[in-house]
Amino acid sequence: MLVVLGEFTEVAISKKLYDERHNIKPTSAAVAKGLNRFMGAPMLAVVSRAEREAWGWTGTLPGAESGFFCGIEPEGMVCGRVRSASAEQAAVFLQQQKAGGPLVQSHYEPLSRDPVKAVSRYFKQVEQVPTRIVLDDDCSGVLVQALPDGDFSQVEELPEEKLLELFRQMAGRGELKSLHEVVLFYECRCDDEMILEMITSLPSGQRSELWGSESSLTVECPRCGREYTIQRP
């Protein structure tokens, strides 16, 4: 089995500080917890990859009033935001890109309102690899994934709290073979140049409609929600 243990408390704190620094409107505690869980599961999953990849997860979960986005860069940069969504159109989209490779997109229908279970379903539905992801209240946790010809039955049957405790104890006793450690941190790659390029790359008709008679625009970064004000050329 492949096991990934992660502690993401610092990432959640860094996100809160990032939002305060850039005046990003806070959400309710329940919605913020959902976003942290939607970020925590992909953070565990991306570490399980043999090669570093850029990931972009966009999810609308069944019955949820808000959707989520989580982006992860190969160097370990993580960002996320709450997004408006229709609960009647539940879907999860994943964009993946390796260095120098093509952009690959997958999508599937989530069956659970729990962000962690929604992300976990990707591995069963799309990759068809037995996988369990469990997060605690601090959004730190474990990913356990079957290797070829491995026995996953015992892991599959364990309650979530016992699964997490089992592998934490095994790690504490040195019973897991350590492959490598990865540092993840909260930040967004957006800047004035990126946002300006996003606007100027639009077709001329859309740009004209967007600007209208205004001399400046306030634009939100689609990845983190930070606002930028752009002056008309």
matplotlib code that plots the C-alpha trace (Angstrom):
import matplotlib.pyplot as plt

x = [0.0, 1.0, 0.4, 0.6, 0.3, -0.1, -0.4, -2.1, -2.9, -0.2, -1.7, -5.2, -3.7, -1.7, -4.9, -6.6, -3.7, -3.6, -7.3, -6.9, -3.9, -5.8, -9.2, -10.9, -14.3, -14.5, -17.1, -19.1, -17.2, -19.1, -18.2, -14.6, -14.3, -15.7, -13.1, -10.3, -11.5, -11.7, -8.1, -6.8, -7.8, -6.1, -3.0, -2.7, -3.4, -0.9, 1.9, 1.2, 2.2, 5.5, 5.9, 5.0, 1.9, -0.2, -3.7, -6.9, -9.9, -13.4, -16.3, -20.0, -21.3, -24.9, -27.1, -24.3, -25.0, -21.4, -18.8, -15.0, -11.8, -8.4, -5.2, -1.9, 1.4, 4.4, 6.5, 4.0, 2.0, -1.7, -4.6, -8.4, -11.6, -15.3, -17.3, -20.9, -22.6, -25.9, -26.4, -28.5, -25.5, -23.2, -19.9, -16.2, -13.6, -9.9, -7.3, -3.9, -0.7, 2.8, 5.8, 5.9, 2.9, -0.7, -3.5, -5.7, -9.2, -11.4, -14.9, -17.3, -20.5, -19.9, -22.3, -21.5, -21.7, -18.5, -15.6, -13.2, -15.5, -16.1, -12.4, -11.8, -14.4, -12.1, -9.7, -12.5, -14.5, -11.8, -8.5, -10.1, -7.6, -8.9, -8.2, -9.2, -8.7, -9.5, -9.1, -9.5, -10.9, -7.7, -7.8, -4.7, -4.9, -4.0, -4.4, -4.1, -4.0, -3.8, -0.7, -0.9, -1.8, -2.1, -4.7, -6.9, -9.7, -8.6, -8.1, -11.4, -13.4, -11.8, -13.8, -12.3, -11.1, -9.4, -7.8, -6.2, -5.0, -3.6, -1.3, -0.3, 0.7, 2.6, 4.5, 5.3, 6.7, 8.8, 6.8, 6.3, 9.1, 9.6, 10.1, 10.2, 8.7, 6.9, 6.3, 3.1, 2.3, -0.6, -0.1, -1.6, 0.4, -1.8, -0.4, -1.3, 0.4, -1.6, -4.9, -4.2, -3.3, -6.5, -8.5, -6.5, -6.6, -10.4, -11.9, -12.4, -16.2, -16.0, -13.5, -15.7, -18.7, -16.7, -15.3, -18.5, -18.0, -15.9, -12.3, -11.4, -12.4, -12.3, -11.5, -11.4, -8.7, -10.6, -8.2, -8.0, -10.7, -8.2, -9.5, -7.5, -8.3, -7.3, -7.2, -8.4, -5.6]
y = [0.0, 3.6, 5.8, 9.6, 11.3, 15.1, 17.9, 20.9, 23.2, 25.7, 25.8, 26.7, 29.4, 30.8, 30.9, 32.9, 35.4, 35.6, 36.5, 39.1, 40.6, 41.0, 41.9, 38.7, 38.5, 35.8, 33.0, 31.3, 28.8, 25.8, 26.9, 27.6, 24.1, 22.7, 24.5, 23.4, 19.8, 20.3, 21.5, 18.9, 15.9, 16.9, 18.0, 14.4, 13.0, 15.2, 14.0, 10.4, 11.1, 9.9, 13.1, 16.7, 18.0, 21.1, 20.4, 22.4, 20.9, 22.5, 21.0, 21.5, 18.9, 17.5, 19.8, 22.3, 26.0, 26.8, 25.2, 25.1, 25.5, 24.2, 24.7, 23.1, 23.9, 21.5, 23.5, 23.0, 26.3, 25.7, 28.1, 27.8, 29.7, 29.4, 29.9, 30.3, 27.1, 25.5, 22.5, 20.9, 20.6, 18.6, 17.8, 17.6, 18.7, 18.0, 19.6, 18.1, 19.1, 17.7, 19.9, 20.3, 18.0, 18.6, 19.7, 16.7, 17.2, 14.7, 15.1, 12.9, 13.2, 13.3, 11.2, 12.8, 16.3, 15.6, 17.3, 14.5, 11.7, 13.7, 14.0, 10.3, 9.2, 10.4, 7.5, 5.0, 6.4, 7.7, 6.0, 2.9, 2.6, 1.6, 4.7, 6.1, 9.6, 10.6, 14.1, 15.2, 18.4, 20.2, 18.9, 16.9, 13.2, 10.2, 8.8, 5.1, 3.7, 0.1, -1.0, -3.6, -7.0, -5.5, -6.5, -3.5, -5.3, -4.6, -0.9, -0.6, -2.0, 0.2, 3.1, 6.5, 7.4, 4.0, 4.2, 7.6, 6.5, 3.2, 4.8, 7.7, 5.1, 3.0, 6.1, 6.9, 3.4, 3.6, 0.9, 2.8, 3.1, 6.8, 7.7, 11.5, 14.6, 17.4, 20.9, 22.6, 26.2, 28.6, 31.3, 32.2, 32.8, 35.7, 39.2, 42.4, 41.0, 37.7, 39.4, 42.0, 39.1, 37.3, 40.4, 41.2, 37.6, 37.8, 38.3, 42.0, 41.8, 40.4, 43.0, 45.8, 44.4, 44.0, 47.5, 49.3, 53.0, 52.3, 53.6, 50.9, 47.4, 45.4, 41.8, 38.8, 36.2, 33.0, 31.0, 32.8, 35.6, 38.5, 41.7, 43.7, 47.1, 47.5, 50.9, 51.0, 51.3]
z = [0.0, -0.6, 2.5, 2.6, 6.0, 6.0, 8.5, 7.0, 10.0, 8.8, 5.3, 6.8, 8.9, 6.0, 3.9, 6.6, 6.7, 2.9, 2.8, 5.5, 3.7, 0.5, 1.9, 0.6, 2.2, 4.8, 4.6, 7.3, 9.5, 7.9, 4.3, 5.3, 6.8, 3.6, 1.5, 3.8, 3.4, -0.4, -0.3, 2.2, 0.1, -3.1, -1.1, 0.1, -3.3, -5.2, -3.0, -4.0, -7.6, -8.9, -10.9, -9.8, -11.5, -11.7, -10.5, -10.6, -8.8, -9.3, -7.4, -6.9, -4.4, -4.1, -2.1, -1.3, -1.6, -2.5, -4.8, -4.3, -6.2, -5.3, -7.3, -6.6, -8.4, -8.9, -6.5, -3.7, -3.9, -2.9, -3.2, -3.0, -2.9, -2.4, -5.7, -6.5, -7.8, -8.4, -6.1, -8.9, -11.2, -9.0, -10.7, -10.0, -12.7, -12.5, -14.7, -14.6, -16.4, -16.1, -17.0, -20.8, -21.2, -22.4, -20.2, -19.3, -17.9, -16.1, -14.7, -12.8, -10.7, -6.9, -4.8, -1.4, 0.0, 1.9, 0.0, 1.0, -0.2, -3.4, -4.1, -3.2, -5.7, -8.5, -7.9, -7.9, -10.8, -13.1, -12.2, -10.8, -8.0, -4.5, -2.4, 1.0, 2.3, 5.8, 7.4, 11.0, 12.3, 11.5, 7.9, 8.4, 7.7, 5.6, 2.1, 1.6, -1.9, -3.1, -5.1, -7.9, -6.5, -2.9, -0.4, 0.4, 2.2, 5.8, 5.0, 3.2, 6.2, 9.0, 10.4, 9.4, 12.9, 13.3, 9.9, 10.6, 14.1, 12.8, 10.3, 12.6, 15.2, 12.6, 11.5, 15.1, 15.6, 12.4, 10.7, 7.5, 5.0, 4.3, 0.7, 0.8, 2.4, 0.5, 1.8, 0.7, 1.3, 0.7, -2.0, -5.3, -8.5, -9.5, -10.0, -12.0, -15.2, -15.0, -14.5, -17.3, -19.7, -18.7, -19.8, -23.0, -24.2, -24.5, -28.0, -28.8, -28.6, -25.1, -24.0, -25.3, -23.5, -20.3, -20.3, -21.5, -20.7, -17.6, -17.3, -14.8, -13.9, -10.7, -11.4, -9.1, -9.5, -10.3, -8.2, -4.9, -5.0, -4.7, -6.3, -8.8, -10.3, -13.9, -15.8, -19.3, -21.8]

ax = plt.figure().add_subplot(projection="3d")
ax.plot(x, y, z, "-o")
ax.set_aspect("equal")
plt.show()
